[in-house]
Amino acid sequence: MFKHATLTPRKRLILRHTLTGMTLVVLTTGILFSLRKRPEPYAPGGEIEGVTSELSRRAPAGYPAVRFVDVAREAGIGFRHFPGKRTTQLPEDMGSGAAWGDFDNDGYLDLYVCDVAGPAQGGNRLYRNNGDGAFTDVTARAGVGYRGASMGAAWADYDNDGYLDLVVTSFDRIVLYRNLGNGSFADVSHAAGLDGFRGFWTGASWADYDRDGHADLYICGYVRYSFQPEFAGKTSRQFETLVPFTLNPSSYPPERNLLLHNNGRGGFTDMARQAGVANPTGRSLSAAWCDFDEDGWPDLYVANDVSDNAMFRNLGNGRFEDISHSAWVADYRGAMGLAIGDFDRDGDFDIFITHWIAQQDALFWNLRYSHDGGSKPGPLRFTDIADMSGVGQISLGVIGWGTSFFDYDNDGQLDLFVANGSTFQDEKDPSRLVPMRNFLFWQKSPADGFFEVGRLSGKVFEELHVGRGAAFADYDNDGDVDIFVVNHSGPPLLLRNDGGNRNNWVKVRLRARKSNRSAIGAVVEIETAGVRQKHQIGSQPSYLSQNALEAHFGVSRHAVVDRLTVRFPSGLVQELRQVPVNRLITVEEP
């Protein structure tokens, strides 16, 4: 598949160390120690010659002249994450996410941002998109300013009334806000049966897993955290690294996950144990619903920290089969963020995962159409090709969080963004975490892989931040995808895409009738000049975040999309032919 796949970075490292060992046999001990220099201490985010930088890849000719500019302040987003002072507790340092959704149905995507707030300062914010590139803080009027250690958020029309509702997770509880359709929301957590679930809740992902026309909700549980004064100053090991005991997730037992079934009458019932997706041994941070095996039923992939990741195949009868090991994705690393997308355009969905330091990010390539050359699908299996594709070794020195596949230059190839930020505190100022540089990966082709082009794509990629959640949307409706990043203990980034719309594009929004009203789980596919691209609505959880519930496709210089097909969760299919480019297409369920 990849031109440079014959010698992976791991094999090169093994070869290099083998040759070094042979040299040591030849040299005398005295000469060795007289010439050998003491290595510099490694700082998180730095580079080590021969490990994090040896296989760096220069951007090839033809990389896109697209720039990202941080416009958060001028757009009126005056948010600042975590206004308090660090007390070396795990919920503080995990950060928060954000979610894009058009809550007032005016055609412009609004933004909800989560915060780790104190009792007297900070709090979650809702920014209404004015339609002119700016936002207005409407939190107070909307009544959604949750104040606490808020982790994640996600939009869905759970009651099928035509307005997006909002779920918010936190270290303590789950909050459900029902959209009243007049610019305000009502906290219906108690009426919906959610306020009884207390724990360390992180990622939230909507899906109609039983295809009954109502959006259900999967909630990730992290650890059973409790602060004990006697643990202050105590250290423990996390992947052989000494960290404060109170910041090590391995110091605490895992929290169970929840599968909240929507009964269609405003209430939810936890069916995780009966369905087989409670994942009691996983310290879960993100979960993605996606029909990986293309049988029409949404499957579930869960990213776990210091515990095996999990994949659950939907059996279509309310139950799931754990195929984590048979699908080769039971990966034991520190997994944080998830991206789902068919990056190689072979018809099946692949998985990108961000990890803790020295573990490198993973790109799990879906092998369903690779076992016999692609003529028919095979068993559901994945293999990690991060090293071969250019997204692996470069990530060894950073800690990755929010991420997504997205075609930022509209050339028809999915690219990648990764928000990076340390969990290590600054030795000179323990109240601060170590900042890192974010990554922007441009995909030249499935054969050539990805190239990190951040420093060529705007000054903001030279900056160091403690990145956490990231959410993606074309907020200004100009035809290219923008990025919002939540930075721990600082202002966020609203990265406006300048230049991605030089290539042509098509944006698709859905109006479901028989299916859940948000059309979460619908698969949108386009074909242009024989090349197919596909997107599943609601399959991008990032980290504690949610992308816009729409499909955005780049089509390069093509002037028309030959075919656009939508398969709704109900199974109904709508097809359009000869679709004009550079416009929003709304497709209604029959």
Residue pairs with C-beta under 8 A, 6 or more apart in sequence:
1 344
1 365
1 370
1 385
1 388
1 446
1 447
2 385
2 388
2 389
2 446
2 447
2 448
2 449
3 447
3 448
4 388
4 449
5 385
5 388
7 15
8 387
8 388
9 54
9 55
9 387
9 392
9 393
10 387
12 54
12 55
13 50
13 51
16 50
16 54
24 32
42 48
43 434
44 357
44 397
44 398
44 399
44 422
44 424
44 434
44 436
45 397
45 398
45 420
45 422
45 434
45 435
45 436
45 437
45 464
46 52
46 397
47 53
47 397
48 397
51 393
51 396
52 393
52 394
52 396
52 397
54 393
55 393
56 394
56 452
57 390
57 451
57 452
58 451
59 442
59 451
59 452
59 453
59 456
60 444
60 448
60 451
62 444
63 442
63 444
63 451
63 453
63 456
64 408
64 409
64 411
64 442
64 453
64 499
64 500
65 499
66 408
66 409
66 457
66 480
66 497
66 498
66 499
66 500
66 502
67 457
67 458
67 498
67 499
68 440
68 457
68 458
68 460
68 461
68 483
68 495
68 496
68 497
68 498
69 458
69 460
69 495
69 496
69 498
70 460
70 493
70 494
70 495
70 496
71 133
71 494
71 496
72 79
72 484
72 491
72 492
72 493
72 494
73 491
74 134
75 133
75 134
75 135
75 494
76 127
76 134
76 135
76 136
76 137
77 111
77 113
77 127
77 135
77 492
77 494
78 137
79 113
79 115
79 125
79 491
79 492
80 122
80 490
80 491
81 95
81 96
81 115
81 116
81 122
81 468
81 486
81 487
81 488
81 489
81 490
81 491
81 492
82 92
82 115
82 116
82 117
82 122
82 488
82 489
83 117
83 118
83 121
83 122
84 92
84 116
84 117
84 118
84 121
84 122
85 431
86 92
86 93
86 425
86 430
86 431
86 432
86 433
86 489
88 232
88 244
88 246
88 247
88 425
88 430
89 225
89 227
89 246
89 247
90 223
90 225
90 246
90 247
90 249
90 252
91 116
91 149
91 151
91 171
91 200
91 225
92 116
92 149
93 247
93 423
93 433
93 488
94 151
94 202
94 222
94 285
94 468
95 116
95 401
95 421
95 466
95 468
95 469
95 486
95 488
95 544
96 113
96 114
96 115
96 116
96 150
96 151
96 152
96 468
96 469
96 486
96 544
97 114
97 151
97 152
97 153
97 402
97 468
97 469
97 470
97 471
97 486
97 542
97 543
97 544
97 545
97 546
98 111
98 112
98 113
98 114
98 153
98 469
98 470
98 471
98 484
98 486
98 492
98 545
98 546
99 111
99 112
99 152
99 153
99 154
99 155
99 166
99 471
99 545
99 546
100 109
100 110
100 111
100 155
100 471
100 472
100 473
100 475
100 484
100 546
100 547
100 548
101 109
101 110
101 112
101 155
101 164
101 166
101 546
101 548
101 549
102 108
102 109
102 110
102 129
102 164
103 110
103 126
103 128
103 142
103 155
103 163
103 164
103 166
103 179
104 110
104 128
104 183
105 162
105 163
106 129
106 131
107 131
107 477
108 129
108 130
108 131
108 475
108 477
109 129
109 473
109 474
109 475
109 548
110 126
110 127
110 128
110 129
110 135
111 126
111 127
111 129
111 135
111 471
111 475
111 484
112 124
112 125
112 126
112 127
112 144
112 153
112 155
112 166
113 124
113 125
113 126
113 127
113 484
113 486
113 492
114 124
114 146
114 150
114 151
114 152
114 153
114 168
114 469
114 486
114 544
115 122
115 123
115 124
115 125
115 147
115 150
116 122
116 149
116 150
117 123
117 124
117 147
117 148
117 149
117 150
118 147
119 147
122 147
123 139
123 145
123 146
123 147
124 139
124 144
124 145
124 146
124 147
124 150
124 153
124 168
125 137
125 139
125 145
126 137
126 138
126 139
126 142
126 144
126 145
127 135
127 136
127 137
127 138
128 135
128 136
128 137
128 138
129 135
129 475
130 136
133 476
138 183
139 145
141 183
141 184
142 183
142 184
142 185
143 177
143 184
143 185
143 186
143 187
144 166
144 168
144 177
144 185
146 168
146 170
146 175
148 170
148 171
148 172
148 173
149 170
149 171
149 172
150 168
150 169
150 170
151 169
151 170
151 171
151 201
151 202
151 203
151 544
152 168
152 169
152 201
152 202
152 203
152 204
152 469
152 544
152 545
153 166
153 167
153 168
153 169
153 204
153 544
153 545
153 546
154 166
154 167
154 204
154 205
154 206
154 541
154 546
155 164
155 165
155 166
155 206
155 518
155 546
155 549
156 164
156 165
156 167
156 206
156 215
156 217
156 516
156 518
156 520
156 538
156 549
157 163
157 164
157 165
157 179
157 215
157 516
157 517
157 518
158 165
158 176
158 206
158 214
158 215
158 217
158 262
159 165
159 178
159 266
160 213
160 214
160 516
160 517
161 179
161 181
161 517
162 181
162 517
163 179
163 180
163 181
164 179
164 518
165 176
165 177
165 178
165 179
165 185
166 176
166 177
166 179
166 185
167 174
167 175
167 176
167 177
167 204
167 206
167 217
168 174
168 175
168 176
168 177
168 204
169 175
169 201
169 202
169 203
169 204
169 219
169 220
169 544
170 201
171 200
171 201
171 225
172 198
172 199
173 189
173 194
173 195
173 197
173 198
173 201
174 189
174 194
174 195
174 197
174 201
174 204
174 219
175 187
175 189
175 194
176 187
176 188
176 189
176 192
176 194
177 185
177 186
177 187
177 188
178 185
178 186
178 188
179 185
180 186
188 266
189 195
191 266
191 267
192 266
192 267
192 268
193 267
193 268
193 269
194 260
194 268
197 219
197 258
197 270
199 221
199 224
199 255
199 256
200 221
200 222
200 223
200 224
200 225
200 255
201 219
201 220
201 221
201 222
201 255
202 220
202 221
202 222
202 284
202 285
202 286
202 544
203 219
203 220
203 284
203 285
203 286
203 287
203 303
203 541
203 543
203 544
204 217
204 218
204 219
204 220
204 546
205 217
205 218
205 287
205 288
205 289
205 538
205 541
206 215
206 216
206 217
206 218
206 289
206 518
206 520
206 538
207 215
207 216
207 218
207 289
207 298
207 300
207 520
207 521
207 538
208 214
208 215
208 216
208 298
208 515
208 516
208 520
208 521
208 569
209 216
209 259
209 275
209 289
209 297
209 298
209 300
209 314
210 216
210 261
210 318
211 296
211 297
211 515
211 521
211 569
211 570
211 571
212 264
213 264
213 514
213 515
213 516
213 570
214 262
214 263
214 264
214 516
215 262
215 516
215 517
215 518
215 520
216 259
216 260
216 261
216 262
216 268
217 258
217 259
217 260
217 262
217 268
218 257
218 258
218 259
218 260
218 277
218 287
218 289
218 300
219 257
219 258
219 260
220 257
220 284
220 285
220 286
220 287
220 302
221 254
221 255
221 256
221 257
221 258
221 284
222 249
222 254
222 255
222 283
222 284
222 285
222 305
223 249
223 252
223 253
223 254
223 255
223 283
224 252
224 253
224 254
224 255
225 252
226 252
227 246
231 245
231 246
231 251
232 246
233 244
234 244
234 245
234 246
235 242
235 243
235 244
235 245
236 242
236 243
236 244
236 245
236 248
236 250
236 251
237 243
237 248
237 250
238 248
238 249
238 250
238 306
238 334
238 356
239 306
239 334
239 356
239 358
239 359
241 357
241 358
243 423
243 424
245 251
247 423
249 283
249 305
249 306
250 306
254 280
254 281
254 282
254 283
254 284
254 307
255 283
255 284
256 272
256 273
256 278
256 279
256 280
257 272
257 277
257 278
257 279
257 282
257 284
257 287
257 302
258 270
258 272
258 278
259 270
259 271
259 272
259 275
259 277
259 278
260 268
260 269
260 270
260 271
261 268
261 269
261 270
261 271
262 268
263 269
271 318
272 278
272 279
274 318
274 319
275 318
275 319
275 320
276 312
276 319
276 320
276 321
276 322
277 300
277 302
277 312
277 320
279 302
279 304
279 310
281 307
281 308
282 302
282 304
282 307
282 308
282 309
282 310
283 304
283 305
283 306
283 307
284 302
284 303
284 304
284 305
285 303
285 304
285 305
285 335
285 336
285 337
285 543
285 544
286 302
286 303
286 335
286 336
286 337
286 338
286 541
286 542
286 543
286 544
287 300
287 301
287 302
287 303
287 338
287 541
288 300
288 301
288 303
288 338
288 340
288 351
288 539
288 540
288 541
289 298
289 299
289 300
289 520
289 521
289 538
289 539
290 298
290 299
290 301
290 340
290 349
290 536
290 539
291 297
291 298
291 299
291 314
291 349
291 521
291 523
291 536
292 299
292 301
292 311
292 313
292 348
292 349
292 366
292 368
292 380
293 299
293 313
293 368
293 377
293 380
294 348
294 368
294 377
295 314
295 316
296 316
296 567
296 571
297 314
297 315
297 316
298 314
298 521
298 569
299 311
299 312
299 313
299 314
299 320
300 310
300 311
300 312
300 314
300 320
301 309
301 310
301 311
301 312
301 329
301 338
301 340
301 351
302 309
302 310
302 311
302 312
303 309
303 335
303 336
303 337
303 338
303 353
304 310
304 335
305 334
305 335
305 336
305 356
306 332
306 334
307 332
308 324
308 330
308 331
308 332
309 324
309 329
309 330
309 331
309 332
309 335
309 353
310 322
310 324
310 330
311 322
311 323
311 324
311 327
311 329
311 330
312 320
312 321
312 322
312 323
312 324
313 320
313 321
313 323
313 380
314 320
315 321
323 380
324 330
326 379
326 380
326 381
327 380
327 381
327 382
328 381
328 382
328 383
329 351
329 364
329 382
331 353
331 362
331 364
331 384
333 353
333 355
333 356
333 359
333 362
334 355
334 356
334 359
335 353
335 354
335 355
336 353
336 354
336 355
336 356
336 399
336 400
336 401
336 543
337 353
337 354
337 400
337 401
337 402
337 403
337 418
337 419
337 470
337 541
337 542
337 543
338 351
338 352
338 353
338 354
338 403
338 540
338 541
338 542
338 543
339 351
339 352
339 353
339 403
339 404
339 405
339 416
339 540
339 542
340 349
340 350
340 351
340 352
340 405
340 536
340 539
340 540
341 349
341 350
341 352
341 404
341 405
341 414
341 535
341 540
342 348
342 349
342 350
342 366
342 414
342 533
342 534
343 350
343 352
343 363
343 405
343 413
343 414
343 443
343 446
344 350
344 365
344 446
345 413
345 446
345 531
345 532
345 533
346 366
346 369
346 370
346 374
346 446
347 368
347 369
347 532
347 534
348 366
348 368
348 369
348 377
349 366
349 534
349 536
349 539
350 363
350 364
350 365
350 366
350 382
351 362
351 363
351 364
351 366
351 382
352 361
352 362
352 363
352 364
352 391
352 403
352 405
352 416
353 361
353 362
353 363
353 364
354 361
354 395
354 399
354 400
354 401
354 402
354 403
354 418
354 543
355 361
355 362
355 395
355 399
355 400
356 399
356 423
357 396
357 397
357 398
357 399
357 422
358 396
358 397
359 396
360 386
360 387
360 392
360 393
360 395
360 396
361 386
361 391
361 392
361 395
361 400
361 403
361 418
362 384
362 386
362 392
363 384
363 385
363 386
363 389
363 391
363 392
364 382
364 383
364 384
364 385
365 382
365 383
365 384
365 385
366 380
366 381
366 382
367 378
367 381
367 382
367 383
368 377
368 378
368 379
368 380
368 381
369 377
369 378
370 378
371 378
371 379
372 378
384 392
386 392
386 395
387 393
388 449
389 449
389 450
390 441
390 449
390 450
390 451
390 452
391 416
391 441
391 449
391 450
394 439
394 452
395 418
395 439
398 420
398 422
398 436
398 437
398 439
399 420
399 421
399 422
399 423
399 436
400 418
400 419
400 420
400 439
401 418
401 419
401 420
401 421
401 467
401 468
401 469
401 470
401 543
402 417
402 418
402 419
402 467
402 468
402 469
402 470
402 471
402 485
402 486
402 542
402 543
402 544
402 545
403 416
403 417
403 418
403 419
403 470
403 542
403 543
404 416
404 417
404 470
404 472
404 540
404 542
404 547
405 414
405 415
405 416
405 540
406 414
406 415
406 416
406 417
406 472
406 481
406 552
407 413
407 414
407 415
407 481
407 552
407 553
407 554
408 415
408 417
408 440
408 442
408 480
408 481
408 497
408 500
409 415
409 442
409 480
409 499
409 500
409 502
409 503
409 554
410 479
410 480
410 500
410 501
410 502
410 503
410 504
410 505
410 554
410 555
410 556
411 503
411 554
411 556
412 528
412 531
412 533
412 553
412 554
412 555
412 556
413 443
413 444
413 445
413 446
413 554
414 443
415 440
415 441
415 442
415 443
415 450
416 439
416 440
416 441
416 443
416 450
417 438
417 439
417 440
417 441
417 470
417 472
417 483
418 438
418 439
418 441
419 438
419 465
419 467
419 468
419 469
419 470
419 485
419 543
420 436
420 437
420 438
420 439
420 467
421 433
421 434
421 435
421 436
421 465
421 466
421 467
421 468
421 487
421 488
422 433
422 434
422 435
422 436
422 466
423 433
424 433
424 434
425 431
425 432
425 433
425 434
426 432
426 433
426 434
432 489
433 466
433 488
433 489
434 466
435 464
435 465
435 466
436 464
436 465
436 466
436 467
437 454
437 461
437 462
437 463
437 464
438 454
438 460
438 461
438 465
438 467
438 485
439 452
439 454
440 452
440 453
440 454
440 457
440 461
441 450
441 451
441 452
441 453
442 450
442 451
442 453
443 449
443 450
443 451
444 450
444 451
454 461
455 461
455 462
458 495
460 493
460 495
465 485
465 487
465 490
465 493
466 487
466 488
466 489
466 490
467 485
467 486
467 487
467 488
468 485
468 486
468 487
468 488
468 543
468 544
469 485
469 486
469 542
469 543
469 544
469 545
470 483
470 484
470 485
470 486
470 542
470 543
470 545
471 483
471 484
471 542
471 545
471 546
471 547
472 481
472 482
472 483
472 484
472 540
472 542
472 547
472 548
473 481
473 482
473 484
473 547
473 548
473 550
474 480
474 481
474 482
474 497
474 507
474 548
474 552
475 482
475 484
475 494
476 482
476 496
477 584
478 497
478 501
479 500
479 501
479 505
479 507
479 582
480 497
480 499
480 500
480 501
480 505
481 497
481 500
481 552
482 494
482 495
482 496
482 497
483 493
483 494
483 495
483 497
484 492
484 493
484 494
484 495
485 492
485 493
485 495
486 492
486 545
487 493
500 554
501 582
503 554
503 555
503 556
503 557
504 554
504 555
504 556
504 557
504 558
504 559
504 581
504 582
505 552
505 553
505 554
505 555
505 581
505 582
506 526
506 552
506 553
506 555
506 561
506 564
506 579
506 581
506 582
506 583
506 585
507 550
507 551
507 552
507 553
507 583
507 584
507 585
508 524
508 535
508 550
508 551
508 552
508 553
508 564
508 566
508 584
508 585
508 586
508 587
509 549
509 550
509 584
509 585
509 586
509 587
510 519
510 522
510 524
510 537
510 550
510 566
510 568
510 586
510 587
510 588
510 589
511 519
511 586
511 587
511 588
511 589
512 518
512 519
512 522
512 568
512 569
512 570
512 589
513 588
513 589
513 590
514 568
514 570
514 572
514 589
515 521
515 522
515 568
515 569
515 570
515 572
515 589
516 569
518 537
518 538
518 549
519 537
519 549
519 568
519 569
519 589
520 537
520 538
520 549
520 569
521 536
521 537
521 538
521 569
522 536
522 537
522 566
522 567
522 568
522 569
523 534
523 535
523 536
523 537
523 566
523 567
524 534
524 535
524 536
524 537
524 551
524 564
524 565
524 566
524 587
525 532
525 533
525 534
525 535
525 564
525 565
525 566
525 567
526 532
526 533
526 534
526 553
526 555
526 561
526 563
526 564
526 565
526 579
527 561
527 562
527 563
527 565
528 555
528 558
528 560
528 561
528 562
529 558
529 562
533 553
535 551
535 552
535 553
537 549
537 550
537 551
538 546
538 549
540 546
540 547
553 561
555 561
555 581
558 581
559 580
559 581
560 578
560 579
560 580
560 581
561 578
561 579
561 580
561 581
562 577
562 578
563 575
563 576
563 577
563 579
564 575
564 576
564 577
564 579
564 585
564 587
565 573
565 574
565 575
565 576
566 573
566 574
566 575
566 587
566 589
567 573
568 574
568 589
570 589
572 589
572 590
574 587
574 588
574 589
574 590
576 585
576 587
579 585
